[in-house]
Amino acid sequence: MIRKAKKAWELGNQSVAVYESSASGPAQYLIVTRYKQGWKERDSSFMKPFKARYNAANGDDSYGSFTEGLQK
């Protein structure tokens, strides 16, 4: 799932770091976004929404399976 999300982050030219917990138990990930151009990146008009970029990078309607995976 993270590999597919990476494609969408790259389309938006986002700076994202993914960290994995090294503790025992189920896998845990922390995703951190860095705003290289400042807070204006948070404005909805700065780049396309993540859903649109995800579908563009991974195929139409792929975002639905992404959200299902997150819920599981």
PDB file of N, CA, C, O and CB in Angstrom:
ATOM      1  N   MET A   1       0.825  -1.188   0.000  1.00  0.00           N
ATOM      2  CA  MET A   1       0.000   0.000   0.000  1.00  0.00           C
ATOM      3  C   MET A   1       0.872   1.255   0.000  1.00  0.00           C
ATOM      4  O   MET A   1       0.565   2.228  -0.689  1.00  0.00           O
ATOM      5  CB  MET A   1      -0.940  -0.004   1.207  1.00  0.00           C
ATOM      6  N   ILE A   2       1.940   1.231   0.761  1.00  0.00           N
ATOM      7  CA  ILE A   2       2.810   2.402   0.845  1.00  0.00           C
ATOM      8  C   ILE A   2       3.522   2.629  -0.483  1.00  0.00           C
ATOM      9  O   ILE A   2       3.729   3.776  -0.877  1.00  0.00           O
ATOM     10  CB  ILE A   2       3.836   2.236   1.982  1.00  0.00           C
ATOM     11  N   ARG A   3       3.895   1.573  -1.172  1.00  0.00           N
ATOM     12  CA  ARG A   3       4.544   1.718  -2.483  1.00  0.00           C
ATOM     13  C   ARG A   3       3.610   2.403  -3.478  1.00  0.00           C
ATOM     14  O   ARG A   3       4.041   3.250  -4.259  1.00  0.00           O
ATOM     15  CB  ARG A   3       4.978   0.341  -3.027  1.00  0.00           C
ATOM     16  N   LYS A   4       2.333   2.033  -3.445  1.00  0.00           N
ATOM     17  CA  LYS A   4       1.376   2.664  -4.343  1.00  0.00           C
ATOM     18  C   LYS A   4       1.125   4.111  -3.947  1.00  0.00           C
ATOM     19  O   LYS A   4       0.962   4.969  -4.814  1.00  0.00           O
ATOM     20  CB  LYS A   4       0.064   1.887  -4.352  1.00  0.00           C
ATOM     21  N   ALA A   5       1.091   4.392  -2.652  1.00  0.00           N
ATOM     22  CA  ALA A   5       0.911   5.772  -2.188  1.00  0.00           C
ATOM     23  C   ALA A   5       2.107   6.623  -2.594  1.00  0.00           C
ATOM     24  O   ALA A   5       1.961   7.811  -2.879  1.00  0.00           O
ATOM     25  CB  ALA A   5       0.718   5.814  -0.653  1.00  0.00           C
ATOM     26  N   LYS A   6       3.287   6.014  -2.619  1.00  0.00           N
ATOM     27  CA  LYS A   6       4.500   6.743  -2.997  1.00  0.00           C
ATOM     28  C   LYS A   6       4.374   7.336  -4.397  1.00  0.00           C
ATOM     29  O   LYS A   6       4.845   8.445  -4.649  1.00  0.00           O
ATOM     30  CB  LYS A   6       5.722   5.820  -2.927  1.00  0.00           C
ATOM     31  N   LYS A   7       3.741   6.600  -5.305  1.00  0.00           N
ATOM     32  CA  LYS A   7       3.546   7.103  -6.661  1.00  0.00           C
ATOM     33  C   LYS A   7       2.722   8.388  -6.647  1.00  0.00           C
ATOM     34  O   LYS A   7       3.018   9.325  -7.388  1.00  0.00           O
ATOM     35  CB  LYS A   7       2.862   6.041  -7.535  1.00  0.00           C
ATOM     36  N   ALA A   8       1.690   8.433  -5.808  1.00  0.00           N
ATOM     37  CA  ALA A   8       0.848   9.629  -5.704  1.00  0.00           C
ATOM     38  C   ALA A   8       1.613  10.779  -5.064  1.00  0.00           C
ATOM     39  O   ALA A   8       1.455  11.929  -5.473  1.00  0.00           O
ATOM     40  CB  ALA A   8      -0.421   9.326  -4.893  1.00  0.00           C
ATOM     41  N   TRP A   9       2.429  10.486  -4.077  1.00  0.00           N
ATOM     42  CA  TRP A   9       3.242  11.538  -3.446  1.00  0.00           C
ATOM     43  C   TRP A   9       4.207  12.122  -4.458  1.00  0.00           C
ATOM     44  O   TRP A   9       4.426  13.334  -4.477  1.00  0.00           O
ATOM     45  CB  TRP A   9       4.017  10.984  -2.225  1.00  0.00           C
ATOM     46  N   GLU A  10       4.786  11.282  -5.297  1.00  0.00           N
ATOM     47  CA  GLU A  10       5.719  11.757  -6.307  1.00  0.00           C
ATOM     48  C   GLU A  10       5.026  12.639  -7.338  1.00  0.00           C
ATOM     49  O   GLU A  10       5.605  13.625  -7.794  1.00  0.00           O
ATOM     50  CB  GLU A  10       6.389  10.582  -6.995  1.00  0.00           C
ATOM     51  N   LEU A  11       3.777  12.295  -7.718  1.00  0.00           N
ATOM     52  CA  LEU A  11       3.030  13.129  -8.662  1.00  0.00           C
ATOM     53  C   LEU A  11       2.790  14.525  -8.099  1.00  0.00           C
ATOM     54  O   LEU A  11       2.762  15.500  -8.850  1.00  0.00           O
ATOM     55  CB  LEU A  11       1.692  12.469  -9.011  1.00  0.00           C
ATOM     56  N   GLY A  12       2.619  14.628  -6.803  1.00  0.00           N
ATOM     57  CA  GLY A  12       2.407  15.919  -6.158  1.00  0.00           C
ATOM     58  C   GLY A  12       3.692  16.587  -5.719  1.00  0.00           C
ATOM     59  O   GLY A  12       3.661  17.658  -5.113  1.00  0.00           O
ATOM     60  N   ASN A  13       4.829  15.961  -6.020  1.00  0.00           N
ATOM     61  CA  ASN A  13       6.137  16.477  -5.609  1.00  0.00           C
ATOM     62  C   ASN A  13       6.202  16.689  -4.098  1.00  0.00           C
ATOM     63  O   ASN A  13       6.772  17.672  -3.625  1.00  0.00           O
ATOM     64  CB  ASN A  13       6.440  17.792  -6.335  1.00  0.00           C
ATOM     65  N   GLN A  14       5.614  15.761  -3.347  1.00  0.00           N
ATOM     66  CA  GLN A  14       5.611  15.846  -1.895  1.00  0.00           C
ATOM     67  C   GLN A  14       6.852  15.197  -1.315  1.00  0.00           C
ATOM     68  O   GLN A  14       7.364  14.214  -1.850  1.00  0.00           O
ATOM     69  CB  GLN A  14       4.361  15.195  -1.322  1.00  0.00           C
ATOM     70  N   SER A  15       7.329  15.758  -0.219  1.00  0.00           N
ATOM     71  CA  SER A  15       8.448  15.190   0.513  1.00  0.00           C
ATOM     72  C   SER A  15       7.874  14.376   1.665  1.00  0.00           C
ATOM     73  O   SER A  15       7.364  14.943   2.632  1.00  0.00           O
ATOM     74  CB  SER A  15       9.428  16.303   1.025  1.00  0.00           C
ATOM     75  N   VAL A  16       7.953  13.051   1.571  1.00  0.00           N
ATOM     76  CA  VAL A  16       7.343  12.159   2.551  1.00  0.00           C
ATOM     77  C   VAL A  16       8.391  11.168   3.046  1.00  0.00           C
ATOM     78  O   VAL A  16       9.159  10.616   2.258  1.00  0.00           O
ATOM     79  CB  VAL A  16       6.120  11.413   1.943  1.00  0.00           C
ATOM     80  N   ALA A  17       8.415  10.951   4.352  1.00  0.00           N
ATOM     81  CA  ALA A  17       9.294   9.947   4.953  1.00  0.00           C
ATOM     82  C   ALA A  17       8.427   8.877   5.598  1.00  0.00           C
ATOM     83  O   ALA A  17       7.407   9.187   6.214  1.00  0.00           O
ATOM     84  CB  ALA A  17      10.266  10.589   6.001  1.00  0.00           C
ATOM     85  N   VAL A  18       8.828   7.625   5.459  1.00  0.00           N
ATOM     86  CA  VAL A  18       8.107   6.505   6.059  1.00  0.00           C
ATOM     87  C   VAL A  18       9.049   5.818   7.034  1.00  0.00           C
ATOM     88  O   VAL A  18      10.152   5.411   6.671  1.00  0.00           O
ATOM     89  CB  VAL A  18       7.586   5.502   4.969  1.00  0.00           C
ATOM     90  N   TYR A  19       8.597   5.696   8.277  1.00  0.00           N
ATOM     91  CA  TYR A  19       9.372   5.035   9.319  1.00  0.00           C
ATOM     92  C   TYR A  19       8.642   3.782   9.759  1.00  0.00           C
ATOM     93  O   TYR A  19       7.414   3.774   9.842  1.00  0.00           O
ATOM     94  CB  TYR A  19       9.615   5.980  10.521  1.00  0.00           C
ATOM     95  N   GLU A  20       9.386   2.725  10.040  1.00  0.00           N
ATOM     96  CA  GLU A  20       8.804   1.472  10.508  1.00  0.00           C
ATOM     97  C   GLU A  20       9.232   1.248  11.952  1.00  0.00           C
ATOM     98  O   GLU A  20      10.400   1.424  12.298  1.00  0.00           O
ATOM     99  CB  GLU A  20       9.235   0.276   9.605  1.00  0.00           C
ATOM    100  N   SER A  21       8.282   0.860  12.785  1.00  0.00           N
ATOM    101  CA  SER A  21       8.579   0.561  14.178  1.00  0.00           C
ATOM    102  C   SER A  21       9.399  -0.715  14.250  1.00  0.00           C
ATOM    103  O   SER A  21       9.149  -1.669  13.513  1.00  0.00           O
ATOM    104  CB  SER A  21       7.283   0.428  15.008  1.00  0.00           C
ATOM    105  N   SER A  22      10.373  -0.725  15.138  1.00  0.00           N
ATOM    106  CA  SER A  22      11.189  -1.929  15.288  1.00  0.00           C
ATOM    107  C   SER A  22      10.782  -2.742  16.513  1.00  0.00           C
ATOM    108  O   SER A  22      11.487  -3.675  16.898  1.00  0.00           O
ATOM    109  CB  SER A  22      12.661  -1.555  15.384  1.00  0.00           C
ATOM    110  N   ALA A  23       9.655  -2.396  17.126  1.00  0.00           N
ATOM    111  CA  ALA A  23       9.157  -3.138  18.280  1.00  0.00           C
ATOM    112  C   ALA A  23       8.489  -4.430  17.812  1.00  0.00           C
ATOM    113  O   ALA A  23       8.140  -4.569  16.639  1.00  0.00           O
ATOM    114  CB  ALA A  23       8.165  -2.276  19.102  1.00  0.00           C
ATOM    115  N   SER A  24       8.316  -5.360  18.725  1.00  0.00           N
ATOM    116  CA  SER A  24       7.645  -6.606  18.375  1.00  0.00           C
ATOM    117  C   SER A  24       6.156  -6.350  18.183  1.00  0.00           C
ATOM    118  O   SER A  24       5.634  -5.311  18.587  1.00  0.00           O
ATOM    119  CB  SER A  24       7.877  -7.681  19.462  1.00  0.00           C
ATOM    120  N   GLY A  25       5.491  -7.295  17.573  1.00  0.00           N
ATOM    121  CA  GLY A  25       4.070  -7.165  17.324  1.00  0.00           C
ATOM    122  C   GLY A  25       3.802  -6.864  15.865  1.00  0.00           C
ATOM    123  O   GLY A  25       4.693  -6.981  15.024  1.00  0.00           O
ATOM    124  N   PRO A  26       2.553  -6.470  15.562  1.00  0.00           N
ATOM    125  CA  PRO A  26       2.216  -6.191  14.167  1.00  0.00           C
ATOM    126  C   PRO A  26       3.016  -5.004  13.626  1.00  0.00           C
ATOM    127  O   PRO A  26       3.450  -4.130  14.377  1.00  0.00           O
ATOM    128  CB  PRO A  26       0.716  -5.917  14.029  1.00  0.00           C
ATOM    129  N   ALA A  27       3.197  -4.999  12.319  1.00  0.00           N
ATOM    130  CA  ALA A  27       3.951  -3.906  11.684  1.00  0.00           C
ATOM    131  C   ALA A  27       3.266  -2.567  11.939  1.00  0.00           C
ATOM    132  O   ALA A  27       2.043  -2.451  11.849  1.00  0.00           O
ATOM    133  CB  ALA A  27       4.091  -4.150  10.160  1.00  0.00           C
ATOM    134  N   GLN A  28       4.067  -1.569  12.256  1.00  0.00           N
ATOM    135  CA  GLN A  28       3.556  -0.223  12.497  1.00  0.00           C
ATOM    136  C   GLN A  28       4.391   0.750  11.680  1.00  0.00           C
ATOM    137  O   GLN A  28       5.620   0.671  11.667  1.00  0.00           O
ATOM    138  CB  GLN A  28       3.591   0.140  14.019  1.00  0.00           C
ATOM    139  N   TYR A  29       3.713   1.671  10.999  1.00  0.00           N
ATOM    140  CA  TYR A  29       4.395   2.637  10.157  1.00  0.00           C
ATOM    141  C   TYR A  29       3.978   4.045  10.547  1.00  0.00           C
ATOM    142  O   TYR A  29       2.839   4.283  10.949  1.00  0.00           O
ATOM    143  CB  TYR A  29       4.099   2.376   8.674  1.00  0.00           C
ATOM    144  N   LEU A  30       4.906   4.962  10.425  1.00  0.00           N
ATOM    145  CA  LEU A  30       4.650   6.372  10.664  1.00  0.00           C
ATOM    146  C   LEU A  30       5.000   7.102   9.376  1.00  0.00           C
ATOM    147  O   LEU A  30       6.112   6.964   8.865  1.00  0.00           O
ATOM    148  CB  LEU A  30       5.476   6.922  11.894  1.00  0.00           C
ATOM    149  N   ILE A  31       4.061   7.877   8.850  1.00  0.00           N
ATOM    150  CA  ILE A  31       4.272   8.610   7.610  1.00  0.00           C
ATOM    151  C   ILE A  31       4.316  10.094   7.942  1.00  0.00           C
ATOM    152  O   ILE A  31       3.385  10.639   8.535  1.00  0.00           O
ATOM    153  CB  ILE A  31       3.152   8.297   6.562  1.00  0.00           C
ATOM    154  N   VAL A  32       5.409  10.739   7.554  1.00  0.00           N
ATOM    155  CA  VAL A  32       5.648  12.139   7.897  1.00  0.00           C
ATOM    156  C   VAL A  32       5.789  12.952   6.623  1.00  0.00           C
ATOM    157  O   VAL A  32       6.528  12.566   5.717  1.00  0.00           O
ATOM    158  CB  VAL A  32       6.910  12.290   8.784  1.00  0.00           C
ATOM    159  N   THR A  33       5.084  14.076   6.546  1.00  0.00           N
ATOM    160  CA  THR A  33       5.171  14.968   5.401  1.00  0.00           C
ATOM    161  C   THR A  33       5.943  16.218   5.778  1.00  0.00           C
ATOM    162  O   THR A  33       5.709  16.809   6.833  1.00  0.00           O
ATOM    163  CB  THR A  33       3.773  15.334   4.883  1.00  0.00           C
ATOM    164  N   ARG A  34       6.863  16.619   4.916  1.00  0.00           N
ATOM    165  CA  ARG A  34       7.610  17.857   5.122  1.00  0.00           C
ATOM    166  C   ARG A  34       7.137  18.863   4.087  1.00  0.00           C
ATOM    167  O   ARG A  34       7.089  18.559   2.895  1.00  0.00           O
ATOM    168  CB  ARG A  34       9.156  17.623   5.021  1.00  0.00           C
ATOM    169  N   TYR A  35       6.791  20.055   4.537  1.00  0.00           N
ATOM    170  CA  TYR A  35       6.329  21.097   3.633  1.00  0.00           C
ATOM    171  C   TYR A  35       7.521  21.918   3.167  1.00  0.00           C
ATOM    172  O   TYR A  35       7.918  22.885   3.817  1.00  0.00           O
ATOM    173  CB  TYR A  35       5.273  21.999   4.318  1.00  0.00           C
ATOM    174  N   LYS A  36       8.096  21.515   2.015  1.00  0.00           N
ATOM    175  CA  LYS A  36       9.286  22.176   1.492  1.00  0.00           C
ATOM    176  C   LYS A  36       9.018  23.627   1.126  1.00  0.00           C
ATOM    177  O   LYS A  36       9.907  24.472   1.229  1.00  0.00           O
ATOM    178  CB  LYS A  36       9.806  21.430   0.283  1.00  0.00           C
ATOM    179  N   GLN A  37       7.783  23.919   0.694  1.00  0.00           N
ATOM    180  CA  GLN A  37       7.444  25.276   0.275  1.00  0.00           C
ATOM    181  C   GLN A  37       6.597  26.004   1.314  1.00  0.00           C
ATOM    182  O   GLN A  37       5.987  27.030   1.012  1.00  0.00           O
ATOM    183  CB  GLN A  37       6.709  25.242  -1.051  1.00  0.00           C
ATOM    184  N   GLY A  38       6.560  25.487   2.515  1.00  0.00           N
ATOM    185  CA  GLY A  38       5.842  26.153   3.611  1.00  0.00           C
ATOM    186  C   GLY A  38       4.384  25.736   3.712  1.00  0.00           C
ATOM    187  O   GLY A  38       3.936  24.795   3.057  1.00  0.00           O
ATOM    188  N   TRP A  39       3.658  26.460   4.550  1.00  0.00           N
ATOM    189  CA  TRP A  39       2.266  26.125   4.853  1.00  0.00           C
ATOM    190  C   TRP A  39       1.335  26.253   3.656  1.00  0.00           C
ATOM    191  O   TRP A  39       0.223  25.727   3.694  1.00  0.00           O
ATOM    192  CB  TRP A  39       1.767  27.001   5.958  1.00  0.00           C
ATOM    193  N   LYS A  40       1.755  26.933   2.597  1.00  0.00           N
ATOM    194  CA  LYS A  40       0.879  27.052   1.428  1.00  0.00           C
ATOM    195  C   LYS A  40       0.581  25.686   0.806  1.00  0.00           C
ATOM    196  O   LYS A  40      -0.407  25.535   0.087  1.00  0.00           O
ATOM    197  CB  LYS A  40       1.516  27.971   0.383  1.00  0.00           C
ATOM    198  N   GLU A  41       1.419  24.708   1.076  1.00  0.00           N
ATOM    199  CA  GLU A  41       1.169  23.356   0.577  1.00  0.00           C
ATOM    200  C   GLU A  41      -0.083  22.746   1.195  1.00  0.00           C
ATOM    201  O   GLU A  41      -0.644  21.803   0.638  1.00  0.00           O
ATOM    202  CB  GLU A  41       2.369  22.463   0.857  1.00  0.00           C
ATOM    203  N   ARG A  42      -0.527  23.260   2.325  1.00  0.00           N
ATOM    204  CA  ARG A  42      -1.748  22.741   2.965  1.00  0.00           C
ATOM    205  C   ARG A  42      -3.006  23.269   2.299  1.00  0.00           C
ATOM    206  O   ARG A  42      -4.089  22.720   2.502  1.00  0.00           O
ATOM    207  CB  ARG A  42      -1.766  23.103   4.446  1.00  0.00           C
ATOM    208  N   ASP A  43      -2.882  24.317   1.514  1.00  0.00           N
ATOM    209  CA  ASP A  43      -4.049  24.903   0.835  1.00  0.00           C
ATOM    210  C   ASP A  43      -4.558  23.921  -0.218  1.00  0.00           C
ATOM    211  O   ASP A  43      -3.769  23.317  -0.945  1.00  0.00           O
ATOM    212  CB  ASP A  43      -3.689  26.281   0.177  1.00  0.00           C
ATOM    213  N   SER A  44      -5.868  23.766  -0.296  1.00  0.00           N
ATOM    214  CA  SER A  44      -6.455  22.784  -1.219  1.00  0.00           C
ATOM    215  C   SER A  44      -6.212  23.128  -2.690  1.00  0.00           C
ATOM    216  O   SER A  44      -6.330  22.255  -3.550  1.00  0.00           O
ATOM    217  CB  SER A  44      -7.948  22.674  -0.969  1.00  0.00           C
ATOM    218  N   SER A  45      -5.875  24.378  -2.993  1.00  0.00           N
ATOM    219  CA  SER A  45      -5.629  24.745  -4.384  1.00  0.00           C
ATOM    220  C   SER A  45      -4.166  24.554  -4.792  1.00  0.00           C
ATOM    221  O   SER A  45      -3.828  24.773  -5.955  1.00  0.00           O
ATOM    222  CB  SER A  45      -6.040  26.184  -4.614  1.00  0.00           C
ATOM    223  N   PHE A  46      -3.303  24.157  -3.876  1.00  0.00           N
ATOM    224  CA  PHE A  46      -1.874  24.025  -4.170  1.00  0.00           C
ATOM    225  C   PHE A  46      -1.582  22.841  -5.091  1.00  0.00           C
ATOM    226  O   PHE A  46      -0.789  22.965  -6.024  1.00  0.00           O
ATOM    227  CB  PHE A  46      -1.087  23.874  -2.876  1.00  0.00           C
ATOM    228  N   MET A  47      -2.212  21.700  -4.839  1.00  0.00           N
ATOM    229  CA  MET A  47      -2.023  20.513  -5.672  1.00  0.00           C
ATOM    230  C   MET A  47      -3.329  19.735  -5.722  1.00  0.00           C
ATOM    231  O   MET A  47      -4.243  19.987  -4.937  1.00  0.00           O
ATOM    232  CB  MET A  47      -0.867  19.619  -5.128  1.00  0.00           C
ATOM    233  N   LYS A  48      -3.410  18.799  -6.640  1.00  0.00           N
ATOM    234  CA  LYS A  48      -4.606  17.970  -6.746  1.00  0.00           C
ATOM    235  C   LYS A  48      -4.776  17.176  -5.457  1.00  0.00           C
ATOM    236  O   LYS A  48      -3.793  16.877  -4.778  1.00  0.00           O
ATOM    237  CB  LYS A  48      -4.522  17.019  -7.976  1.00  0.00           C
ATOM    238  N   PRO A  49      -6.019  16.832  -5.116  1.00  0.00           N
ATOM    239  CA  PRO A  49      -6.245  15.999  -3.925  1.00  0.00           C
ATOM    240  C   PRO A  49      -5.547  14.643  -4.057  1.00  0.00           C
ATOM    241  O   PRO A  49      -5.317  14.149  -5.160  1.00  0.00           O
ATOM    242  CB  PRO A  49      -7.756  15.793  -3.695  1.00  0.00           C
ATOM    243  N   PHE A  50      -5.221  14.062  -2.912  1.00  0.00           N
ATOM    244  CA  PHE A  50      -4.517  12.778  -2.894  1.00  0.00           C
ATOM    245  C   PHE A  50      -5.285  11.710  -3.672  1.00  0.00           C
ATOM    246  O   PHE A  50      -4.679  10.916  -4.391  1.00  0.00           O
ATOM    247  CB  PHE A  50      -4.295  12.314  -1.451  1.00  0.00           C
ATOM    248  N   LYS A  51      -6.602  11.684  -3.536  1.00  0.00           N
ATOM    249  CA  LYS A  51      -7.423  10.687  -4.223  1.00  0.00           C
ATOM    250  C   LYS A  51      -7.221  10.773  -5.739  1.00  0.00           C
ATOM    251  O   LYS A  51      -7.058   9.745  -6.396  1.00  0.00           O
ATOM    252  CB  LYS A  51      -8.914  10.881  -3.870  1.00  0.00           C
ATOM    253  N   ALA A  52      -7.230  11.975  -6.295  1.00  0.00           N
ATOM    254  CA  ALA A  52      -7.059  12.148  -7.738  1.00  0.00           C
ATOM    255  C   ALA A  52      -5.660  11.723  -8.167  1.00  0.00           C
ATOM    256  O   ALA A  52      -5.505  11.080  -9.205  1.00  0.00           O
ATOM    257  CB  ALA A  52      -7.316  13.610  -8.142  1.00  0.00           C
ATOM    258  N   ARG A  53      -4.640  12.072  -7.386  1.00  0.00           N
ATOM    259  CA  ARG A  53      -3.275  11.682  -7.724  1.00  0.00           C
ATOM    260  C   ARG A  53      -3.081  10.179  -7.600  1.00  0.00           C
ATOM    261  O   ARG A  53      -2.376   9.571  -8.405  1.00  0.00           O
ATOM    262  CB  ARG A  53      -2.281  12.409  -6.830  1.00  0.00           C
ATOM    263  N   TYR A  54      -3.710   9.575  -6.588  1.00  0.00           N
ATOM    264  CA  TYR A  54      -3.595   8.127  -6.397  1.00  0.00           C
ATOM    265  C   TYR A  54      -4.218   7.387  -7.577  1.00  0.00           C
ATOM    266  O   TYR A  54      -3.626   6.446  -8.107  1.00  0.00           O
ATOM    267  CB  TYR A  54      -4.271   7.694  -5.074  1.00  0.00           C
ATOM    268  N   ASN A  55      -5.413   7.813  -7.987  1.00  0.00           N
ATOM    269  CA  ASN A  55      -6.063   7.181  -9.132  1.00  0.00           C
ATOM    270  C   ASN A  55      -5.257   7.381 -10.413  1.00  0.00           C
ATOM    271  O   ASN A  55      -5.189   6.474 -11.243  1.00  0.00           O
ATOM    272  CB  ASN A  55      -7.473   7.736  -9.310  1.00  0.00           C
ATOM    273  N   ALA A  56      -4.646   8.553 -10.589  1.00  0.00           N
ATOM    274  CA  ALA A  56      -3.829   8.809 -11.778  1.00  0.00           C
ATOM    275  C   ALA A  56      -2.585   7.914 -11.794  1.00  0.00           C
ATOM    276  O   ALA A  56      -2.159   7.462 -12.857  1.00  0.00           O
ATOM    277  CB  ALA A  56      -3.416  10.292 -11.832  1.00  0.00           C
ATOM    278  N   ALA A  57      -2.017   7.664 -10.639  1.00  0.00           N
ATOM    279  CA  ALA A  57      -0.792   6.871 -10.562  1.00  0.00           C
ATOM    280  C   ALA A  57      -1.046   5.372 -10.609  1.00  0.00           C
ATOM    281  O   ALA A  57      -0.206   4.618 -11.101  1.00  0.00           O
ATOM    282  CB  ALA A  57      -0.047   7.209  -9.305  1.00  0.00           C
ATOM    283  N   ASN A  58      -2.195   4.928 -10.103  1.00  0.00           N
ATOM    284  CA  ASN A  58      -2.437   3.491  -9.939  1.00  0.00           C
ATOM    285  C   ASN A  58      -3.648   2.959 -10.700  1.00  0.00           C
ATOM    286  O   ASN A  58      -3.995   1.786 -10.555  1.00  0.00           O
ATOM    287  CB  ASN A  58      -2.607   3.186  -8.495  1.00  0.00           C
ATOM    288  N   GLY A  59      -4.291   3.790 -11.499  1.00  0.00           N
ATOM    289  CA  GLY A  59      -5.447   3.345 -12.272  1.00  0.00           C
ATOM    290  C   GLY A  59      -6.755   3.865 -11.692  1.00  0.00           C
ATOM    291  O   GLY A  59      -6.877   4.105 -10.490  1.00  0.00           O
ATOM    292  N   ASP A  60      -7.722   4.030 -12.576  1.00  0.00           N
ATOM    293  CA  ASP A  60      -9.032   4.539 -12.158  1.00  0.00           C
ATOM    294  C   ASP A  60      -9.644   3.660 -11.076  1.00  0.00           C
ATOM    295  O   ASP A  60      -9.560   2.433 -11.128  1.00  0.00           O
ATOM    296  CB  ASP A  60      -9.982   4.627 -13.358  1.00  0.00           C
ATOM    297  N   ASP A  61     -10.246   4.298 -10.115  1.00  0.00           N
ATOM    298  CA  ASP A  61     -10.952   3.640  -9.005  1.00  0.00           C
ATOM    299  C   ASP A  61     -10.047   2.797  -8.109  1.00  0.00           C
ATOM    300  O   ASP A  61     -10.547   1.964  -7.353  1.00  0.00           O
ATOM    301  CB  ASP A  61     -12.044   2.768  -9.553  1.00  0.00           C
ATOM    302  N   SER A  62      -8.747   2.987  -8.173  1.00  0.00           N
ATOM    303  CA  SER A  62      -7.842   2.242  -7.295  1.00  0.00           C
ATOM    304  C   SER A  62      -7.858   2.790  -5.870  1.00  0.00           C
ATOM    305  O   SER A  62      -7.466   2.098  -4.930  1.00  0.00           O
ATOM    306  CB  SER A  62      -6.419   2.283  -7.849  1.00  0.00           C
ATOM    307  N   TYR A  63      -8.308   4.021  -5.714  1.00  0.00           N
ATOM    308  CA  TYR A  63      -8.339   4.625  -4.381  1.00  0.00           C
ATOM    309  C   TYR A  63      -9.306   3.870  -3.459  1.00  0.00           C
ATOM    310  O   TYR A  63      -9.074   3.792  -2.253  1.00  0.00           O
ATOM    311  CB  TYR A  63      -8.744   6.111  -4.476  1.00  0.00           C
ATOM    312  N   GLY A  64     -10.375   3.322  -4.012  1.00  0.00           N
ATOM    313  CA  GLY A  64     -11.324   2.553  -3.216  1.00  0.00           C
ATOM    314  C   GLY A  64     -10.667   1.344  -2.558  1.00  0.00           C
ATOM    315  O   GLY A  64     -10.911   1.075  -1.381  1.00  0.00           O
ATOM    316  N   SER A  65      -9.843   0.619  -3.296  1.00  0.00           N
ATOM    317  CA  SER A  65      -9.148  -0.535  -2.703  1.00  0.00           C
ATOM    318  C   SER A  65      -8.101  -0.079  -1.704  1.00  0.00           C
ATOM    319  O   SER A  65      -7.820  -0.792  -0.740  1.00  0.00           O
ATOM    320  CB  SER A  65      -8.489  -1.394  -3.797  1.00  0.00           C
ATOM    321  N   PHE A  66      -7.514   1.104  -1.915  1.00  0.00           N
ATOM    322  CA  PHE A  66      -6.549   1.651  -0.971  1.00  0.00           C
ATOM    323  C   PHE A  66      -7.221   1.929   0.384  1.00  0.00           C
ATOM    324  O   PHE A  66      -6.680   1.573   1.431  1.00  0.00           O
ATOM    325  CB  PHE A  66      -5.918   2.944  -1.538  1.00  0.00           C
ATOM    326  N   THR A  67      -8.385   2.557   0.359  1.00  0.00           N
ATOM    327  CA  THR A  67      -9.074   2.861   1.621  1.00  0.00           C
ATOM    328  C   THR A  67      -9.580   1.584   2.299  1.00  0.00           C
ATOM    329  O   THR A  67      -9.613   1.510   3.527  1.00  0.00           O
ATOM    330  CB  THR A  67     -10.249   3.823   1.370  1.00  0.00           C
ATOM    331  N   GLU A  68      -9.974   0.581   1.509  1.00  0.00           N
ATOM    332  CA  GLU A  68     -10.375  -0.694   2.103  1.00  0.00           C
ATOM    333  C   GLU A  68      -9.191  -1.331   2.827  1.00  0.00           C
ATOM    334  O   GLU A  68      -9.346  -1.862   3.927  1.00  0.00           O
ATOM    335  CB  GLU A  68     -10.925  -1.653   1.020  1.00  0.00           C
ATOM    336  N   GLY A  69      -8.026  -1.280   2.220  1.00  0.00           N
ATOM    337  CA  GLY A  69      -6.824  -1.810   2.851  1.00  0.00           C
ATOM    338  C   GLY A  69      -6.480  -1.083   4.141  1.00  0.00           C
ATOM    339  O   GLY A  69      -6.037  -1.705   5.106  1.00  0.00           O
ATOM    340  N   LEU A  70      -6.679   0.222   4.164  1.00  0.00           N
ATOM    341  CA  LEU A  70      -6.429   0.982   5.393  1.00  0.00           C
ATOM    342  C   LEU A  70      -7.365   0.571   6.518  1.00  0.00           C
ATOM    343  O   LEU A  70      -6.966   0.509   7.681  1.00  0.00           O
ATOM    344  CB  LEU A  70      -6.574   2.469   5.129  1.00  0.00           C
ATOM    345  N   GLN A  71      -8.606   0.293   6.164  1.00  0.00           N
ATOM    346  CA  GLN A  71      -9.587  -0.105   7.174  1.00  0.00           C
ATOM    347  C   GLN A  71      -9.257  -1.466   7.776  1.00  0.00           C
ATOM    348  O   GLN A  71      -9.542  -1.712   8.948  1.00  0.00           O
ATOM    349  CB  GLN A  71     -10.983  -0.134   6.569  1.00  0.00           C
ATOM    350  N   LYS A  72      -8.660  -2.348   6.983  1.00  0.00           N
ATOM    351  CA  LYS A  72      -8.314  -3.685   7.474  1.00  0.00           C
ATOM    352  C   LYS A  72      -7.076  -3.591   8.343  1.00  0.00           C
ATOM    353  O   LYS A  72      -6.608  -4.605   8.862  1.00  0.00           O
ATOM    354  CB  LYS A  72      -8.081  -4.674   6.299  1.00  0.00           C
TER     355      LYS A  72
END
